[in-house]
């Protein structure tokens, strides 16, 4: 069934709303350059040879994506049509520290990146993490957040720079202080694409969405006793064992915006009651090549989009420009 205007916000209608409830904020030009953003990540987490600037510690797995029948009504994107496609999935810890322990709070939120292989050398990517929201609204604020982390070493007097920042940024404080408990597995976490995208179907009807990736096994967390018995690399070890015993499945959903939802502000999660439309099933079935060479060759970029999906949140455009800078650094390091 084709989505109606009531079920899917149309771009032109949104732009004509003048009663103050429009979802769009005024767009301000990002001041930080992509290189300055990468430098801010290095300032916060250190610069490590061969490592990604953020979510440096991870594991690659392979599988398939089978689109749901309704997905083609939402977008003309090729991976949302009829056929099952191969995917390359990377689970990861937060920070740019490649040997961070899975047991430390700084390793949250966990990351999930998906590369849909469309054929003929083409692909599209989704990048998500395990917290429904982002600490700040803009790229420049995120740079400020990172630089304040870098100024807040163990010898810094209190309140240190990041404590002062969190004191004036309640959403960032909520992000830092309310991460999920230690999970049983990368495969038992929900992941959220906190940036917004515009979906366009074959009839020209458009809507604004954010991704949600929900494990079929449900979210599962460790007890305090179980957590005591984990090691620094328990998540990568667990997912390898889990995959050996059977496939891990996730449902990919599009959460659809309604009037008043913040399209351009990733720090504001949309209400849970917003309609979710099933896009398909991700089935992860085997471990992939995790060599350094494979790691350097595999690039995820949220701006890698096919026809039928467009950037709606300016932060995605900033991220799309940032990733090649980080990739070049990583591929040239030894």
C-alpha positions in Angstrom: 0.0 0.0 0.0 1.4 3.4 -1.0 1.9 5.7 2.0 -0.5 8.6 2.3 0.2 12.2 3.3 -1.1 11.4 6.8 1.3 8.6 7.3 4.4 10.2 5.7 5.5 13.8 6.0 5.9 15.4 2.6 8.8 17.8 2.2 6.9 20.6 0.5 4.2 20.6 3.1 6.7 20.8 5.9 8.4 23.8 4.3 5.1 25.7 4.1 4.3 25.3 7.8 4.6 28.8 9.5 2.9 28.2 12.9 6.2 27.6 14.8 5.9 23.8 14.9 7.9 23.2 11.8 10.6 20.6 12.3 13.4 22.6 10.7 15.7 24.8 12.7 17.6 27.6 11.0 20.7 26.2 9.3 23.9 27.6 10.5 27.1 27.0 8.5 29.6 24.7 10.3 32.8 26.6 11.2 35.1 23.7 11.8 36.8 22.1 8.8 36.9 18.4 8.4 40.6 18.4 9.3 39.8 20.3 12.5 37.2 17.8 13.4 39.6 14.9 12.9 42.2 16.7 15.0 39.6 17.2 17.8 38.9 13.5 17.8 42.7 12.8 18.1 42.9 15.4 20.8 40.3 13.6 22.8 41.4 10.0 22.2 44.9 10.2 21.0 46.3 9.5 17.5 46.9 5.8 16.9 48.6 4.3 13.8 46.2 2.4 11.5 43.2 3.2 13.7 40.0 5.0 12.9 39.6 8.4 14.6 36.5 7.1 16.4 35.1 3.7 17.0 38.6 2.4 16.5 38.1 -1.0 18.1 35.8 -3.3 16.1 35.0 -6.6 14.4 33.8 -7.3 10.9 31.1 -9.8 10.0 29.3 -10.8 6.9 25.7 -11.5 6.1 22.6 -10.5 4.1 19.8 -8.0 4.0 16.3 -9.0 2.9 14.0 -6.0 2.4 10.5 -6.1 3.7 7.7 -5.9 1.1 6.6 -2.5 2.4 10.1 -0.9 2.2 9.8 -0.1 -1.6 6.8 2.1 -0.8 8.9 4.3 1.4 12.0 4.7 -0.9 13.2 3.8 -4.3 16.6 3.0 -3.0 17.8 -0.2 -4.6 18.5 -2.1 -1.4 14.9 -1.6 -0.3 13.3 -3.2 -3.4 12.9 -7.0 -3.9 16.2 -8.9 -3.7 18.4 -10.0 -0.9 21.8 -8.4 -0.9 25.1 -9.1 0.9 26.1 -6.8 3.8 29.3 -6.2 5.6 28.7 -5.3 9.3 31.1 -3.8 11.8 30.4 -3.7 15.5 32.6 -1.4 17.5 33.4 0.4 20.8 33.3 4.1 21.1 36.5 6.3 21.2 39.5 6.3 18.9 41.5 4.0 21.3 42.0 0.7 19.4 42.7 -1.3 22.6 40.1 0.2 24.9 38.6 -2.4 27.2 35.0 -3.5 26.5 34.4 -3.2 30.3 35.1 0.5 30.7 32.4 3.1 30.5 34.2 5.0 27.8 33.7 2.2 25.4 30.0 3.2 25.2 28.0 3.7 23.1 28.7 0.7 21.0 28.6 1.1 17.2 27.1 -0.8 14.3 27.9 0.1 10.7 26.3 -1.7 7.8 27.5 -1.7 4.2 24.9 -2.8 1.7 26.6 -4.2 -1.4 24.4 -3.1 -4.3 26.4 -4.7 -7.1 28.5 -3.3 -9.9 30.9 -1.9 -7.3 28.2 0.3 -5.7 27.2 0.4 -2.0 25.4 2.4 0.6 26.0 2.7 4.3 24.2 3.1 7.6 26.1 4.1 10.7 24.4 3.8 14.1 25.2 3.6 17.8 23.5 2.0 20.9 22.2 5.3 22.4 19.0 6.9 21.0 20.4 10.4 20.6 23.6 12.4 20.3 25.3 14.6 22.9 25.0 17.8 21.0 23.0 19.4 18.1 25.7 20.5 15.7 29.2 19.6 14.4 30.8 22.7 16.0 29.3 21.8 19.4 30.7 18.2 19.0 34.1 19.7 18.4 33.8 21.7 21.5 32.7 18.6 23.4 35.8 16.7 22.2 38.2 19.5 22.9 36.9 19.8 26.5 37.5 16.1 27.0 41.1 16.6 25.8 41.5 19.4 28.4 40.2 17.3 31.3 43.0 14.9 32.2 43.4 13.3 35.6 45.6 16.2 36.8 43.1 18.9 35.8 41.5 20.8 38.7 37.8 20.3 39.3 35.4 21.3 37.9 37.5 20.4 34.8 36.7 21.5 31.3 34.3 18.6 30.4 32.5 18.9 33.8 31.9 22.6 33.1 30.7 21.8 29.6 28.3 19.2 30.9 27.1 21.6 33.5 25.8 23.9 30.7 24.8 21.2 28.3 22.2 19.0 30.0 21.6 16.8 26.9 25.3 16.0 26.7 25.3 15.2 30.4 22.4 12.9 29.9 24.3 11.2 27.1 27.4 10.7 29.2 25.6 9.6 32.4 22.8 7.3 31.1 24.5 4.8 28.7 23.2 1.3 28.7 24.5 -1.4 31.2 27.1 -3.8 29.8 25.5 -5.9 27.2 25.7 -9.7 26.8 26.7 -9.3 23.2 27.0 -6.9 20.3 24.1 -8.9 19.0 21.8 -8.1 21.9 21.8 -4.3 21.6 19.5 -2.0 19.8 21.3 0.6 17.6 20.0 4.0 16.4 20.9 6.2 13.5 20.6 9.5 15.2 20.8 11.6 12.0 17.8 12.2 9.8 17.4 11.3 6.1 14.8 12.1 3.5 13.3 9.0 1.8 11.7 9.4 -1.6 9.6 6.7 -3.3 8.9 6.1 -6.9 5.8 8.3 -6.9 7.8 11.3 -5.6 6.3 11.1 -2.1 8.9 11.9 0.6 9.2 11.5 4.3 11.9 12.1 7.0 13.2 9.1 8.9 15.8 7.9 11.4 17.0 4.3 11.5 16.5 1.9 14.3 18.2 -1.5 14.3 16.6 -3.9 16.8 17.9 -7.4 17.7 15.6 -10.3 17.2 17.0 -11.8 20.4 16.0 -8.7 22.3 18.2 -6.5 24.4 20.2 -8.5 27.0 22.5 -7.1 29.7 25.0 -8.7 32.0 24.3 -9.2 35.7 26.9 -7.7 38.1 28.2 -11.3 38.7 28.5 -12.0 35.0 30.2 -8.7 34.4 32.9 -9.5 36.9 33.9 -12.5 34.8 34.3 -10.6 31.5 37.6 -9.6 29.9 38.8 -6.7 28.0 37.7 -8.2 24.6 34.7 -10.1 25.7 32.3 -8.6 23.1 34.4 -9.5 20.1 35.1 -12.9 21.5 31.4 -13.4 22.3 30.1 -12.4 18.9 32.5 -14.8 17.2 31.2 -17.7 19.4 27.6 -16.6 18.9 28.0 -16.6 15.1 29.6 -20.0 15.2 26.5 -21.3 16.8 24.0 -19.7 14.4 23.0 -16.5 12.6 22.4 -13.2 14.5 19.4 -11.2 13.2 18.3 -7.6 13.4 15.2 -5.8 12.2 15.9 -2.6 10.4 13.2 0.1 10.9 12.6 3.6 9.7 11.1 5.8 12.4 9.0 8.4 10.6 9.0 12.0 11.7 5.9 14.0 12.3 5.4 17.7 12.4 7.4 19.3 15.2 10.1 16.6 15.3 13.6 17.9 15.2 14.9 16.9 11.7 18.2 18.8 12.0 19.0 18.2 15.7 20.4 14.7 16.4 20.5 15.4 20.1 16.7 15.3 20.4 15.3 11.7 20.1 11.9 11.5 18.5 9.1 10.2 20.7 8.8 6.4 21.0 5.2 6.5 19.7 6.3 7.7 16.3 5.4 5.2 13.6 8.1 2.6 12.7 8.1 0.9 9.3 10.0 -2.3 8.8 12.6 -2.0 6.1 14.0 -5.5 6.3 16.0 -8.1 8.1 19.8 -8.2 8.6 21.1 -11.7 9.0 24.7 -11.9 10.2 26.1 -15.4 9.5 29.9 -15.5 9.6 33.1 -13.7 10.6 34.7 -11.6 7.9 38.3 -10.9 7.1 39.6 -8.9 10.1 43.1 -8.3 8.9 44.7 -4.9 8.9 44.6 -4.8 5.1 40.9 -5.5 5.1 40.3 -3.0 7.8 42.0 -0.2 5.9 40.1 -1.1 2.7 36.6 -1.1 4.2 35.2 2.4 4.5 31.8 3.4 5.9 30.4 6.9 5.2 26.9 8.0 6.2 26.9 10.3 3.1 27.3 7.2 0.8 23.6 7.3 -0.4 21.8 5.9 -3.4 18.9 7.5 -5.4 15.9 7.6 -3.1 17.7 8.7 0.1 19.0 12.2 0.7 20.7 14.0 3.6 18.3 15.9 5.8 20.5 16.6 8.8 23.4 19.0 8.1 25.6 16.9 10.4 25.5 14.1 7.9 27.1 16.3 5.3 29.8 17.3 7.8 30.4 13.7 8.6 30.6 12.8 4.9 33.4 15.3 4.5 35.2 14.3 7.6 35.4 10.5 6.9 37.7 10.8 3.9 40.2 12.9 5.9 40.3 10.2 8.6 40.5 7.4 6.0 43.4 9.0 4.2 45.3 9.3 7.6 44.6 5.7 8.4 45.5 4.3 5.1 48.8 6.2 5.0 49.8 5.3 8.5 52.2 2.3 9.2 
